[in-house]
Amino acid sequence: MTTNLLETAAAWSVSNQFSSFTAPAQIAARRAVLDTWGVILAGRRHPVPVLAARGTPGRAGSAVELVGGTRVDAASAAFVNAVAAHVLDYDDSAVGELIGHPSAVVLPAVWAVASDVGATGDDLLTGYMTGVECMMRLAAAFGGGGGAYGRGFHSTTILGTVGAAAGAARVAGLDLATTRAAIGLAGSWASGMQATFGSPGKALQVGRAAEAAVRAVELARVGLDAGTDVLDSQLGYPRVFFGASDDDAAARADRFLSLGGSSAIGDGEASSVLADPGLRLKPYASCRGSHRSIEAAIELRRSLDLEPDEIVRVEIDPTPEARQILRYSSPETELEAKFSVEYGVAVALVDGAGGIAQFSQDRIMSPDVRRVLDKVELVPTDDVATFDEAFRPESVAVTTARGTFRNVVELELGHPHRPLSAEHASEKFVECVNEGVPGVPRSAAEEVRDVIERLSDGGSLAQLDASLVGLVAAGDDA
């Protein structure tokens, strides 16, 4: 029996086929990749990925880089696309033990490699599911991503580098030894800190995680590795990121294979954790920690037919986890605003929405929103942050001359148990295209959406790449 976590993760990754994953996992993957391509398109004109692309020379290649709409080498494409995917904080997040954003790291990496090696749509989705699920299983192996998150690490990047490498290795068709080398190399490069939140550095370190995953595959293919102990040694993952004092590699390998009570893939069948615990698609363009409060505020505005000038006081009670992460009470930039529950509630009460427009720089500094923001107060709490799902309910109370009105949200919209409708997800994709590729007709966005949705039904990745390049070119010429 294998007891080494690195060996276990590599063997699990190599064994995956598209048919290995459950139907719910395949459905979740199709929805998530559509969402992620949408947020990449939405973020492509933001200054952070534009500057990241400018500072990334790249080489001519087969992978599509959507900021410039060009074809470059796989590692450069993965970096720039991942920055664009994460900069608006509109990308999905994980439910369960991961505590992070899987798709923003995994899809750019596996897409770049898939385009580079001429993979099929099924190949890409298999690599994507492998990468996302690997991140979730790694988090479980170490007792939950909150262990690293509570120490100040960005679990999206420290786990995403490894998961994306596993997915990219699967797309590239690497054998067991080479996959093990790629995962080990990626693990040795893993990094990322919460200190970057609210700055360009947060999206940039997601880009670096995707780039590192691609580089790990490229270097493993020519025979390089990082040894066999990166995920097991006390000089590696266990102590560095999770503060583990034991050296129980066998137990970690078992937890990797048994996440959610499921077993390892075998006999042509597999259970999957992609659909449950699952992925949370975002209805709002901000850190997920603010979403329950934003939803409560939107519902109050709607149900009360509330006018902003009526508001006398707003009291909010975010979770202790949200209080730790969302540290900008009076944000000055759009990136800070995405980490401000006070701002998210204020703009939701004024606009009745929390989309891309609500987190633009002009909206952040608008007088009507700032007047409400000045009236938002945090309710004191003695609760302690655990970073263990599920977080407790959140409430927003608004006081007006009519009285005080409170709304409580227990489970935010977008959670797998309250998923976005197909119509909402489709409209979000169109919204994202309008943001990143203004001027193109709705029919063009819907055509690309349809190509993405056909990927697992014999659809062509080459056709998708061409459609995306054509969409960006049409928008830039408009």
C-alpha positions, 0 to 999 in steps of 0.5 A, spaced: 500 500 500 502 506 498 503 511 504 506 517 501 502 523 499 505 525 493 505 518 490 498 517 492 496 524 489 500 522 482 497 515 482 490 518 483 491 523 477 494 519 472 488 514 473 482 519 471 478 519 465 472 523 463 468 517 465 471 516 472 467 522 474 460 522 476 454 526 472 453 531 477 461 532 477 461 533 470 455 538 470 458 542 475 465 542 471 461 545 465 458 550 469 464 552 472 468 553 466 463 557 463 463 561 469 471 562 469 472 563 461 466 569 463 470 572 468 477 572 464 473 575 459 470 580 464 477 582 467 481 582 461 481 590 460 482 591 468 489 595 469 492 589 473 492 584 468 493 589 462 500 591 466 501 583 467 501 582 460 505 588 458 510 585 463 510 578 461 514 577 454 512 571 452 513 567 446 509 565 440 505 559 441 499 555 441 495 557 447 490 563 447 492 569 452 485 573 452 488 580 455 491 581 448 487 576 444 494 573 442 497 566 442 503 565 446 507 559 450 503 555 455 506 558 461 505 565 459 498 564 457 496 561 464 499 567 468 496 572 464 489 569 464 489 567 471 490 574 473 484 576 469 480 570 472 481 573 479 482 580 479 475 582 479 474 576 485 468 574 481 470 567 480 468 561 483 470 559 490 470 552 494 465 549 499 468 545 504 475 544 507 478 547 501 477 555 503 479 558 496 478 559 489 479 553 485 477 555 477 481 561 477 488 557 478 486 550 475 482 552 468 488 557 465 493 552 467 490 546 464 487 550 458 494 552 456 497 545 456 491 543 452 491 548 447 499 546 447 498 539 446 492 539 441 487 536 446 480 535 446 474 538 450 473 532 454 481 532 455 481 539 458 475 537 462 478 531 465 484 535 467 480 541 470 476 536 474 482 532 476 486 539 478 480 542 482 478 535 486 486 534 487 486 541 491 480 539 495 483 532 497 489 536 498 486 540 503 482 534 506 489 531 507 492 536 511 485 537 516 482 543 512 485 549 508 483 553 514 489 550 517 494 554 512 489 560 511 489 561 519 496 562 519 496 567 513 497 563 507 493 564 501 490 557 500 488 558 493 495 559 491 499 554 495 494 548 494 492 551 487 499 550 484 499 543 486 492 541 484 493 545 477 499 541 476 496 535 477 490 537 472 495 539 467 499 533 467 493 529 466 491 533 460 498 532 457 498 525 458 504 524 463 505 517 466 506 516 473 513 518 474 513 524 470 506 526 474 509 525 480 515 529 478 510 535 476 506 535 482 513 535 486 516 541 483 509 545 483 509 543 491 516 546 492 514 553 488 507 554 492 506 560 495 501 566 497 499 570 503 493 574 505 497 580 506 496 581 498 488 582 499 486 588 496 492 589 492 494 587 485 498 582 488 492 577 490 491 576 483 498 576 481 499 570 485 494 566 483 497 568 476 504 565 478 500 559 481 497 557 474 504 559 471 508 555 476 503 549 474 505 549 467 512 550 468 512 544 473 509 540 467 514 542 462 520 541 466 518 534 469 517 532 461 524 533 460 526 529 466 527 534 472 523 533 479 523 536 486 525 529 490 519 525 493 518 528 500 515 535 498 508 533 500 510 529 506 516 531 509 516 536 515 521 540 511 515 541 506 508 542 506 506 539 513 510 544 517 511 550 512 503 551 511 499 547 516 504 547 522 503 540 523 507 537 528 506 529 526 509 526 520 503 521 519 504 521 511 500 514 511 494 518 514 494 524 510 494 519 504 488 516 506 484 522 507 486 524 500 483 518 498 477 518 502 474 525 502 467 526 503 466 519 505 468 517 497 473 512 495 479 512 490 477 511 483 477 504 481 474 499 477 472 504 472 467 508 477 469 513 482 465 518 486 467 525 486 467 531 491 466 536 485 459 536 486 459 535 493 462 539 497 462 542 490 463 549 487 460 556 489 459 560 483 458 567 485 453 572 484 457 578 486 463 581 484 467 581 491 470 576 496 465 571 498 465 572 505 461 578 504 456 575 500 451 573 505 451 580 508 450 583 500 444 578 499 441 580 506 441 588 504 439 587 497 433 583 499 431 589 504 432 594 499 427 590 495 422 588 500 422 595 503 422 599 497 427 602 500 430 609 498 437 611 501 436 617 504 431 614 508 437 610 512 438 612 519 443 606 521 445 600 518 448 594 523 451 588 520 453 581 523 458 578 519 462 571 521 468 572 524 472 569 518 469 575 514 471 580 519 478 577 519 478 577 511 474 583 509 479 588 513 477 595 509 472 598 513 472 605 508 475 602 502 479 607 497 480 603 491 476 597 487 480 592 490 480 594 497 472 594 496 472 587 494 474 586 501 469 590 505 463 588 507 461 595 509 462 597 502 458 591 499 452 592 504 452 600 502 452 599 495 447 593 495 442 598 499 443 603 494 443 600 488 440 593 489 445 589 486 453 587 487 455 586 480 461 588 476 458 596 476 458 596 483 465 595 484 468 600 479 472 605 482 467 611 480 461 607 484 466 606 490 467 614 491 460 616 489 457 621 494 450 617 495 454 610 496 459 614 501 453 617 505 450 610 506 457 607 508 458 612 513 452 609 517 454 602 517 456 599 523 459 592 525 455 588 531 460 586 536 461 579 537 466 574 541 465 568 536 472 565 534 474 564 526 475 557 525 475 557 517 470 550 517 464 550 513 459 551 514 459 559 516 454 561 521 448 566 518 449 573 517 444 579 518 443 586 516 438 591 520 436 597 517 433 603 521 429 608 518 423 612 520 419 607 519 422 602 524 428 597 524 428 591 519 432 585 519 434 580 514 438 574 515 441 569 510 443 562 512 446 560 506 448 565 500 446 564 493 451 560 489 452 555 494 451 548 491 445 547 495 442 554 492 445 554 485 445 560 480 439 558 475 442 556 468 439 563 466 442 567 471 449 563 470 448 565 462 446 572 464 452 573 468 457 570 462 453 575 457 455 581 463 462 579 463 463 579 456 460 586 455 465 588 461 471 585 457 469 586 450 464 592 449 461 593 443 460 586 441 453 583 439 449 579 444 449 574 439 457 573 439 457 572 446 452 567 446 455 563 440 462 563 444 457 560 450 454 555 446 461 552 444 463 552 451 457 548 453 458 543 447 466 541 450 464 535 453 459 533 447 464 532 442 466 540 442 472 542 439 477 545 443 480 548 437 474 551 435 473 554 442 480 557 442 478 560 435 472 563 437 475 566 443 480 570 439 475 572 434 470 575 440 476 579 443 478 581 436 471 583 434 471 587 441 477 591 440 476 593 433 469 595 435 
